[in-house]
Amino acid sequence: MEADSKKPATDSLRLKKDISLLHGICLIVGNMIGSGIFVSPKGVLIFSGSYGLSLIIWAMGGVFSVFGALCYAELGTTIKKSGASYAYILESFGGFLAFLRLWTSLLIVEPACQAVIAITFANYLIQPFFPSCDPPYSAVRLLAAFCIGLLTLVNCAKVKWGATVQVVSTFAKVIALIIIIIAGLVKLCQGETDKFQNSFQGSKLNGGDMALALYSALYSYSGWDTLNFVTEEIQNPERNLPLAIAISMPLVTGIYILTNVAYYAVLDIPTILHSDAVAVGGMALIYLCVEDIYNLINYFSFNYWLFIGLSVASQIYLRWKFPDLPRPVKLSLFFPIVYCLCSLFLVVMPLYSDTINSLIGIAVALSGAPVYFFCVYLPSEKRPKSLKKLLHISSLQTQKLTMCCLTEDEVGDDKES
């Protein structure tokens, strides 16, 4: 944070613009290349049924993510507020849907994602001790819970410690991918391409399985919206935001395609040992009770892509409602329309093929409605005194714990309301 010297510090707090183009590229690439690439290939192969179709799905996932990232480049340079999908939904469709976006992120998206990471890490760590069978379920879950608890403690104790763990794990993941790609290229040069013959045999072409296969692939691609969460901290966002997206997306897509060619088309490695875990809270521990890791990915994906699709729909809405709004980056409407149609497919098809998990996701999202009504929509004077006191104490203690305060724009908005 920094303060304007011409104004009192309490009235002019705002975010520092410290994120350069290079920082932006590193943020996107570092967040996209996560543990998902070490677990998703198996899920894509299971739901697609063949090596050939699975590689096509990985390419489709890359193109789909590029379309979304391009739409976010326009949204981020038009609505120059941090928060990504929350900010865009708030500006276009109001507070209720924006609140549900945060609510699902807190209850499903982030904890389910981190539970997948912890389970994957635990599986890979224990697997060498059980070379001829699957590792014990209880042992994997206990180790995953230990990792979540330990890293939560590390991040709460000192931010730098958490940042150090993140840097080390990122290097480990990138090095592992480079090793896989090089080994795969060596095998290809040696002529070991048997698995490319009849590579489409057994393909599943029904819509439900295609959607679930895409879910698994897109889980690895998630993270391309990272830079939009900190738009207010980017130096020259009109230039650096779209450039960072344009450089990062083809790079990551290419790495993922090469990794998957090496992963199950050539090497056939069942597991790749890596170390990565991310600090999460109690919700992630609850999701460890879900037995099937791909159900967790579906919990994550259904709600994530629902609200990402809604964010991109806000781009179309803003074009219609505010056609003269300054847009440093202006795409053809072809991109958001195609993206919204694909998002609709990803949301609707699992309702048919994976109904129970989809309904669970919808129920959790809608559970935020009464919370929004009593804690946000209802005027302060109409709220129960006990609720007002609870909200005040929790808000105050959270600000003290995280050492945060309102920025200049937020102070102004608060005064106006």
Residue pairs with C-beta under 8 A, 6 or more apart in sequence:
1 13
1 14
1 15
1 16
1 405
1 407
2 13
2 14
2 15
2 16
3 9
3 12
3 13
3 14
4 12
4 14
6 12
11 408
11 411
12 408
13 405
13 406
13 407
13 408
13 411
14 232
14 407
14 408
14 409
15 82
15 232
15 233
15 407
16 233
17 232
17 233
17 234
17 235
18 233
18 235
19 27
19 227
19 230
19 233
19 234
19 235
19 240
20 235
20 240
21 235
21 239
21 240
21 243
21 244
24 227
24 234
24 240
24 241
24 243
24 244
25 244
25 247
25 248
27 226
27 227
27 230
27 244
28 223
28 224
28 226
28 227
28 244
28 245
28 248
28 249
28 252
29 248
29 251
29 252
30 170
31 223
31 226
32 220
32 221
32 222
32 223
32 224
32 226
32 248
32 252
33 170
33 173
33 174
33 177
33 252
33 255
34 117
34 173
34 220
34 223
34 276
35 116
35 117
35 120
35 121
35 173
35 274
35 276
36 116
36 219
36 220
36 221
36 222
37 173
37 177
37 220
37 256
37 259
38 120
38 124
38 173
38 176
38 272
38 274
39 116
39 120
39 293
40 216
40 217
40 219
40 220
40 297
41 54
41 259
41 260
41 263
41 264
42 264
43 212
43 213
43 215
43 216
43 219
43 294
43 297
44 54
44 57
44 58
44 213
44 216
44 217
44 260
45 51
45 54
45 264
46 213
46 294
47 204
47 209
47 210
47 212
47 213
47 216
48 54
48 57
48 203
48 204
48 209
48 210
48 213
49 202
49 203
49 204
49 209
50 199
50 200
50 201
50 202
50 203
50 204
51 195
51 196
51 199
51 264
51 265
52 196
52 199
52 200
52 203
53 200
53 203
53 204
53 205
53 213
54 213
54 260
54 264
55 199
55 257
55 260
55 261
55 265
57 210
57 213
57 214
57 217
58 217
58 256
58 257
58 260
59 253
59 257
60 214
60 217
61 214
61 217
61 218
61 220
61 221
61 256
62 221
62 249
62 252
62 253
62 256
62 257
63 253
64 214
64 218
64 221
64 339
64 342
65 218
65 221
65 224
65 249
65 253
66 249
66 250
66 253
67 335
67 338
67 339
67 342
68 224
68 225
68 308
68 312
68 339
69 224
69 225
69 245
69 248
69 249
70 245
70 331
70 335
71 312
71 315
71 331
71 335
71 336
71 339
72 84
72 224
72 225
72 228
72 245
72 311
72 312
73 241
73 242
73 245
73 246
73 329
73 331
74 315
74 327
74 329
74 330
74 331
75 88
75 228
75 311
75 312
75 314
75 315
76 84
76 227
76 228
76 231
76 237
76 241
76 242
77 237
77 238
77 241
77 242
77 327
77 328
77 329
78 318
78 325
78 326
78 327
78 328
78 329
79 87
79 88
79 91
79 231
80 231
80 232
80 237
81 87
81 91
81 231
81 232
82 228
82 229
82 230
82 231
82 232
82 233
83 90
83 228
83 229
83 231
84 225
84 228
84 229
84 231
84 311
85 101
85 225
85 228
85 307
85 308
85 310
85 311
86 98
86 101
86 102
87 98
87 231
88 311
88 314
88 315
89 97
89 98
89 101
89 307
89 310
89 311
89 314
90 98
91 314
91 318
92 313
92 314
92 317
92 318
92 321
93 310
93 314
93 317
95 372
95 376
95 377
96 369
96 372
96 377
97 310
99 368
99 371
99 372
99 376
100 307
100 365
100 366
100 368
100 369
100 372
101 307
101 310
103 365
103 367
103 368
103 371
103 372
104 303
104 307
104 361
104 364
104 365
104 368
106 283
107 283
107 364
107 367
107 368
108 299
108 300
108 303
108 361
108 364
108 365
109 300
109 303
109 304
110 280
110 283
110 284
111 280
111 281
111 283
111 284
111 286
111 287
112 284
112 287
112 296
112 297
112 299
112 300
113 219
113 222
113 300
114 148
114 277
114 278
114 279
114 280
114 284
115 144
115 148
115 280
115 284
115 285
115 287
115 288
115 290
115 296
116 219
116 293
116 296
116 297
116 300
117 276
117 277
117 278
118 144
118 145
118 147
118 148
118 277
118 280
118 284
118 288
119 140
119 141
119 144
119 288
119 293
119 296
120 276
120 293
121 143
121 144
121 147
121 274
121 275
121 276
121 277
122 139
122 140
122 141
122 143
122 144
122 147
123 135
123 140
123 271
124 271
124 272
124 273
124 274
125 143
125 273
125 275
126 135
126 136
126 139
126 140
126 143
127 135
127 271
128 273
129 135
130 136
137 291
141 288
141 289
144 288
145 285
145 288
147 277
148 277
148 279
148 280
148 284
148 285
148 288
149 285
150 277
151 162
151 165
151 277
151 278
151 279
151 280
152 279
152 280
152 281
154 161
154 162
154 165
154 279
155 161
155 162
155 279
156 279
162 279
165 277
166 278
169 275
169 276
169 277
172 274
172 275
172 276
173 274
173 276
176 272
176 273
176 274
177 255
177 259
180 259
180 262
180 263
180 267
180 269
180 272
181 255
181 258
181 259
181 262
183 262
183 267
184 258
184 259
184 261
184 262
184 263
184 265
184 266
184 267
185 258
185 262
187 262
187 266
187 267
188 261
188 266
192 266
193 266
195 264
195 265
195 266
195 268
196 265
199 265
204 210
204 213
206 353
207 345
207 349
207 352
207 353
208 349
208 350
208 352
208 353
208 354
209 353
210 349
211 345
211 346
211 349
211 350
211 353
212 294
212 298
212 350
212 353
212 354
214 346
215 297
215 298
215 301
215 302
215 305
215 346
215 350
216 294
216 297
218 301
218 305
218 346
219 297
219 300
219 301
220 256
221 252
221 253
221 256
222 304
224 245
224 248
224 249
224 252
225 308
227 234
227 241
227 244
227 245
228 241
231 237
231 241
232 407
234 240
234 241
238 328
238 329
242 329
263 269
263 272
287 296
287 299
290 296
290 299
295 357
298 350
298 354
298 357
298 358
298 361
299 357
299 360
299 361
301 346
302 346
302 347
302 350
302 357
302 358
302 361
303 361
303 364
303 365
305 343
305 346
305 347
306 343
306 347
306 365
308 343
309 339
309 340
309 343
309 344
309 346
309 347
312 336
312 339
312 340
312 343
313 336
313 340
315 336
316 333
316 336
316 337
316 340
318 325
319 333
350 357
350 358
351 358
351 359
374 383
374 387
375 383
375 387
375 391
380 388
383 391
398 404
399 405
406 414
